[in-house]
């Protein structure tokens, strides 16, 4: 294999994860022809075919799938080593890819402002922020950090999950809705009401709502959306009963635009977390970002205390 046994691994991993040579080239910031040549040289040097190519996509061979599992570890370790060497006087730098929920001005912690402040404080770190309601696989998507609601990643040994703050979920509705449809006095009565629901893990409508004392209750969605702002607007318009976090509907409850229903019965306390891959080496840019968000939220929390 000559003096460069690992040459071409980064190109192969990028193309494999992107599902195409074009996508891999875009991720690495190189011309498509360059990445294609690197893959061809890697196959020639190894003496095996790694991918079946067609006009738009390629599919890994059995040898390609086997190589990917091993090559990815080598590429990740190499990137971590380069990241360490590139530090100047301990200043974190490089590209930081984030996956976050949609930001909203209703959020009292103003995570959107935390991101802007971080960018201004650490100009050597280049942020690439992917905001959306869909659940994102950090490892497959090659993200450095994600902000998550709930504890869905808690059992994943490849991820570290650090709680940042908690939110309370409560069933709420507009007074106009209650005037038309009445107030449910037991969870069993929810089946006779219109409900506004979110998406479970950002992929499908949620058909079960949590109960404060454990367990859940089945609901039949009348209006389903993976956008919390839209869910709030639907509740305000009297579309149905919605299960919303306090950071989204708190001001509406105070002003009387929404009223709580089945308080103390339906709802839950969910944690909002920062999630990042679990490796023996965590890059300075990731550590710096995590510490910044935790400190920002703590400062905001104290400012919001009565």
C-alpha positions in Angstrom: 0.0 0.0 0.0 3.0 2.3 -0.1 3.7 5.0 2.5 0.1 6.3 2.8 -2.1 3.4 3.9 -4.9 5.7 5.0 -5.0 8.1 2.0 -8.5 8.4 0.6 -10.2 7.3 3.8 -11.7 10.8 4.4 -13.0 10.9 0.9 -14.6 7.5 1.2 -16.2 8.3 4.5 -17.6 11.6 3.3 -19.0 10.1 0.1 -20.4 7.1 2.0 -22.2 9.3 4.6 -23.5 11.7 2.0 -24.7 8.9 -0.3 -23.0 10.3 -3.4 -19.7 11.5 -4.6 -21.2 15.0 -5.3 -22.5 15.2 -1.7 -19.2 14.0 -0.2 -17.3 16.5 -2.3 -19.5 19.3 -1.1 -19.1 18.3 2.6 -15.3 18.3 2.2 -15.2 21.5 0.1 -13.4 19.8 -2.8 -14.2 19.4 -6.5 -16.3 16.3 -7.4 -13.5 15.1 -9.8 -10.9 15.3 -7.0 -12.9 13.1 -4.6 -13.7 10.7 -7.4 -10.0 10.3 -8.2 -9.2 9.7 -4.5 -11.8 7.0 -4.3 -10.5 5.3 -7.5 -7.0 5.4 -6.1 -8.1 3.9 -2.8 -9.9 1.0 -4.6 -6.8 0.4 -6.7 -4.5 0.4 -3.8 -6.7 -1.9 -1.7 -7.4 -4.1 -4.7 -11.2 -4.3 -4.0 -14.3 -2.5 -5.2 -15.8 -0.4 -2.4 -18.9 1.0 -4.1 -21.3 0.4 -7.0 -21.7 3.7 -8.8 -24.5 4.9 -10.9 -25.4 8.4 -12.3 -26.5 9.9 -9.1 -25.8 7.6 -6.1 -23.5 4.8 -5.2 -24.1 1.8 -2.9 -21.4 0.3 -0.8 -20.2 -3.2 -1.5 -19.8 -5.6 1.4 -16.1 -4.7 1.5 -17.1 -1.0 1.4 -19.4 -1.4 4.4 -16.7 -3.2 6.3 -14.2 -0.5 5.5 -16.5 2.3 6.5 -16.9 1.0 10.1 -13.2 1.0 10.5 -12.3 4.0 8.4 -14.7 6.3 10.2 -12.9 5.8 13.5 -9.5 6.6 11.9 -11.0 9.7 10.2 -12.5 10.9 13.5 -9.3 10.4 15.4 -7.3 12.2 12.7 -9.7 15.1 12.8 -9.4 15.3 16.5 -5.6 15.3 16.4 -5.6 18.0 13.7 -8.1 20.0 15.8 -5.7 19.9 18.8 -2.7 20.9 16.7 -4.5 23.8 15.2 -5.2 25.5 18.5 -3.3 28.8 18.8 -2.6 29.7 22.5 -5.5 27.4 23.5 -8.1 29.3 21.3 -10.7 27.0 20.0 -11.3 27.2 16.2 -12.7 25.4 13.2 -16.2 24.5 11.9 -18.8 23.7 14.5 -22.0 22.0 13.1 -25.1 22.4 15.2 -28.5 20.8 15.0 -31.1 22.7 17.0 -34.9 23.1 17.2 -36.4 26.2 15.6 -35.5 29.2 17.6 -38.4 31.4 18.9 -38.5 34.8 20.6 -41.0 33.2 23.0 -38.1 31.3 24.6 -37.2 33.2 27.8 -33.7 31.8 27.7 -33.2 33.3 24.2 -31.0 30.5 22.8 -31.0 32.4 19.5 -29.1 35.3 21.2 -26.8 32.8 22.9 -25.8 31.5 19.5 -25.1 35.1 18.2 -23.2 36.0 21.3 -21.1 32.8 21.0 -20.3 33.7 17.3 -19.2 37.2 18.3 -17.1 35.9 21.3 -15.3 33.1 19.4 -14.7 34.4 15.8 -12.3 31.6 15.1 -15.1 29.1 15.4 -17.3 29.0 12.3 -20.9 28.0 13.0 -23.1 26.0 10.7 -26.5 25.9 12.3 -29.2 23.5 11.1 -32.5 24.6 12.7 -35.6 22.4 12.3 -38.2 20.4 14.1 -37.0 17.0 12.8 -35.0 14.6 14.9 -31.4 14.5 13.7 -28.9 11.6 14.0 -25.7 13.3 15.1 -23.4 10.6 14.1 -24.9 9.9 10.7 -25.3 13.6 10.0 -21.8 14.4 11.2 -23.0 17.1 13.6 -20.8 18.2 16.5 -23.6 19.2 18.9 -27.4 19.1 19.1 -29.9 20.7 21.4 -32.6 18.1 22.4 -35.9 18.1 24.2 -36.6 15.1 26.4 -34.3 12.2 27.2 -34.4 10.3 23.9 -30.7 9.9 23.7 -30.1 8.9 27.3 -29.5 5.2 26.4 -27.1 5.8 23.5 -23.6 4.9 24.7 -22.1 6.9 21.8 -23.6 10.2 23.0 -23.1 12.4 26.0 -26.2 14.2 27.2 -25.9 17.2 29.5 -29.1 18.8 30.9 -29.3 22.6 30.4 -32.8 23.4 31.8 -36.2 21.9 32.3 -39.6 22.8 30.9 -43.1 22.0 32.1 -45.6 20.6 29.6 -49.2 21.5 30.3 -52.6 21.0 28.5 -54.0 24.4 27.5 -56.8 25.8 25.4 -58.3 29.1 24.4 -61.2 30.3 26.5 -63.3 30.3 23.3 -62.6 26.6 22.8 -63.7 25.8 26.4 -66.9 27.9 25.9 -67.8 25.8 22.8 -66.7 22.4 23.9 -66.6 22.4 27.6 -63.9 21.6 30.2 -62.6 18.0 30.4 -62.7 16.9 34.1 -60.9 13.5 33.6 -58.3 12.2 31.2 -60.9 9.8 29.7 -62.8 12.8 28.4 -60.0 13.9 26.2 -61.1 11.3 23.6 -64.2 13.6 23.0 -62.1 16.7 22.4 -60.1 18.1 19.5 -56.4 18.1 20.4 -53.3 19.7 18.9 -50.2 17.5 19.0 -46.6 17.6 18.2 -44.5 15.0 16.4 -42.7 12.2 18.3 -39.0 12.5 17.7 -39.9 14.9 14.9 -41.2 12.1 12.6 -44.8 11.2 13.4 -47.8 12.7 15.2 -47.8 12.0 18.9 -50.8 10.0 20.0 -50.1 9.7 23.7 -49.8 12.5 26.3 -47.9 12.0 29.6 -49.5 12.0 33.0 -48.0 13.8 36.0 -48.1 10.7 38.2 -46.7 8.4 35.5 -48.1 6.6 32.5 -49.9 8.3 29.6 -53.3 8.8 28.0 -54.2 8.1 24.4 -55.4 11.1 22.3 -56.6 11.3 18.7 -54.9 14.2 16.9 -57.1 16.8 15.2 -54.2 19.0 14.3 -50.6 17.7 14.2 -47.5 19.8 13.6 -43.8 19.6 14.4 -43.7 23.4 14.7 -44.3 24.6 18.3 -45.1 28.1 17.2 -47.8 26.8 14.9 -49.1 24.6 17.6 -49.4 27.6 19.9 -51.2 29.6 17.2 -53.6 26.8 16.7 -54.4 26.6 20.4 -54.9 30.4 20.5 -57.3 30.2 17.5 -59.4 27.7 19.4 -58.5 24.7 17.1 -58.2 22.4 20.1 -56.4 21.5 23.4 -52.7 21.6 23.1 -49.8 20.2 25.2 -47.3 23.0 25.2 -44.1 23.8 27.2 -44.3 26.7 29.6 -41.6 28.6 27.7 -43.9 28.8 24.7 -47.3 29.4 26.4 -46.4 31.0 29.8 -47.2 34.6 28.7 -50.5 33.5 27.2 -51.6 31.8 30.4 -50.7 34.9 32.4 -52.7 37.1 30.0 -55.6 34.7 29.9 -55.3 34.0 26.2 -55.0 30.4 27.1 -56.3 28.5 30.2 -54.9 25.3 31.8 -56.9 22.1 31.7 -56.5 19.0 33.8 -53.7 20.8 35.7 -51.7 18.5 37.9 -53.0 15.5 35.9 -51.9 15.8 32.3 -48.3 17.0 31.6 -44.7 16.3 32.4 -41.4 18.0 33.3 -39.0 17.5 30.4 -35.3 18.3 30.2 -33.6 20.3 27.5 -30.2 18.9 26.8 -27.0 19.5 24.9 -26.0 16.2 23.2 -22.6 15.5 21.6 -20.7 12.4 20.5 -18.9 10.5 23.3 -15.2 10.3 22.5 -12.1 10.1 24.5 -11.1 13.4 23.0 -13.7 16.2 22.9 -12.6 19.1 20.8 -12.0 22.6 22.4 -14.7 24.1 20.2 -17.3 21.6 21.5 -16.3 22.1 25.1 -16.4 25.9 24.7 -19.8 25.8 23.1 -21.3 23.5 25.7 -19.9 25.7 28.6 -21.2 28.8 26.9 -24.7 27.5 26.6 -24.8 26.2 30.1 -23.5 29.5 31.5 -25.9 31.5 29.4 -29.0 29.6 30.5 -27.9 29.8 34.2 -27.5 33.5 33.9 -30.9 33.9 32.3 -32.5 31.6 34.9 -31.3 33.7 37.7 -32.5 36.9 36.0 -35.9 35.4 35.6 -36.2 34.4 39.2 -38.7 36.5 41.2 
